[in-house]
């Protein structure tokens, strides 16, 4: 299962920037990622253009939206990196 999905569209400069952020962070963390063009993809049960058209690029991790427009590499990295052991209180 792909953990990270980048939703975008052709000709979108923010999508180009987001793609580089996602690629870099996923390379660092070993997470699988894929990209979906909202204008051409067929997603049963979802109207991607209606749902995401004004927000692209949008990044989801495990089906949960993590960001849109400008993707924050640190936030994505924290989401993909398992938390270490927590100290006892």
N, C-alpha and C positions, 0 to 999 in steps of 0.2 A: 504494500500500500504506500502510495506517495504521501509523505507527511506535509510537504509544502506545495501549495499551488499559487502561482502568480497569474492573476487575471489581468489582461491588458488588451491592447488593440494596435494594429499597424499604424505607423506614423505618429506615435505618441512618444514625445521625448521623455516624459516622466516614466513611461513604461521601460524605455531603454535604460534609464538610470536604475530603476527598480530591479531589472533583470541582472545587472551587474552586482547589486547588493545581495540579492538572493543567491546568485551563483557563488559569490565569495563566501558568504556565511555558510551555505550548505556544503561547500568544499571543506571548510574548516571543521564543521560539526559532523560530517558524514551523512547528513540527512538527504533523502531523495527529494527531488523537486520536479515539477512539470509546469508548463506554461499553457494557458488557454486563451485563445483569441476570442473575445466575447462576441465579435461580429460574425464569426464563421462557425463556431462550435455548436454542436447539437447536444444540449444537456436536457435529458428527459425530466420534466417536472419543474424546470427553472427557466425563467426568462432572463438570461444573463444581461442583455442590453438594458432591459427595464430595471433590473435589480442593481446593476453595477455601473451602468453607462456613465454616470456623472462622477463616479468615484475612482475610476481606473487611474493608475494601477492599484489593485487590491491584492493583498497577500493573506492567505488562510493557512493555518497550521492545524492539522488534524480536524479540519472542518470548521475551525473557529477563526473569524476574521481578526487579524493581528495589526492591520494597518492599511491605509490607503493614501493616495496622492504621493507623499514623500515617505518612503519606507526607511525606518530607523534600523540600522544594522545592529546596534547594541540590543535593542528590544527583541529583534528576531533571534539573535544569538542567545539571549537569556531564555527565551521560550524553548529553544532547541537543546539547550545544555541542561542535563539532569542536575538537580541540586545536590550538593555534597552533603555529608552527614551534618546534622544540626546538633549543636551543643545541648547537653541536658540543662534544664533550668535549675 
